[in-house]
Amino acid sequence: PKDTTRYYLIVTSSEGCTDTADLRVNVLPLPSAAAGNDAKIFSGQSVALNGMAGGGDYRYRWTPDYKISDPFVLSPVVSPEESTHYVLGVESAMGCGTATDTVWVRVLKAVKVPNAFSPNGDGINDYWNIEALNTYPEADICVFNRDGRIVYAGRGYSIPWNGTFNGRPVPAGTYYYRIDCKNGLPLLSGWIFLVR
């Protein structure tokens, strides 16, 4: 049966005597596992997994046991150093089987944006070197002056900005940037001080 059912057996003899017996068949639910949505984080960040388990009385565990706060809770916090598949395994305590589901935590290289550089030709900090931005070839970068005019715009970052606009040095001062890494994470924005 699909659901718990009680069956009855009625026996009648040729003389008209009857006897009845019954048997209950318990149908226990199968375990189910849902590991939640895939996630993206920058290196050094953490994310909470949102697992769900079902099927009556069950036990569950996350594997691998790698950079995870507690593999025996449904919503552990993970902080892997590299992209990792985490598997939620659910096992019926009544012997009704197991279920698994996987979540992918993609670890992206952390983009570190310096807040100052000095393109004065002395060979020290002459370029706005943004660590790991070259690993995002589709990234859009815009730098604005105080008036909101774009003084630098680019896609990808194979050649760092040298503090010029149309081949001419921009004045010393504070500039504002917006970086879209095109990886589904929030925009990076802030200010940079250019020293001459």
WOKAZI-V400821 format. One record per backbone hydrogen bond with DSSP energy under -1.0 kcal/mol. CO is the residue of the C=O (numbers start at 1). NH is the residue of the N-H. If there is no record, write none. Layout:
CO&NH ; CO&NH
This chain:
5&25 ; 7&23 ; 9&21 ; 11&19 ; 13&16 ; 17&13 ; 19&11 ; 21&9 ; 23&7 ; 25&5 ; 32&54 ; 34&52 ; 39&106 ; 41&108 ; 42&45 ; 47&78 ; 52&34 ; 54&32 ; 57&93 ; 59&91 ; 61&89 ; 63&87 ; 64&66 ; 67&79 ; 70&73 ; 71&62 ; 74&51 ; 76&49 ; 77&69 ; 78&47 ; 84&105 ; 86&103 ; 87&63 ; 88&101 ; 89&61 ; 90&99 ; 91&59 ; 92&95 ; 97&92 ; 99&90 ; 101&88 ; 103&86 ; 104&39 ; 105&84 ; 106&41 ; 108&43 ; 112&131 ; 115&193 ; 117&195 ; 118&120 ; 125&118 ; 127&129 ; 130&133 ; 131&112 ; 132&135 ; 133&136 ; 136&139 ; 139&156 ; 140&180 ; 141&154 ; 142&178 ; 143&151 ; 143&152 ; 144&176 ; 145&148 ; 149&145 ; 152&143 ; 154&141 ; 161&128 ; 163&170 ; 165&168 ; 168&165 ; 173&194 ; 175&192 ; 176&144 ; 177&190 ; 178&142 ; 179&188 ; 180&140 ; 188&179 ; 190&177 ; 192&175 ; 193&117 ; 194&173
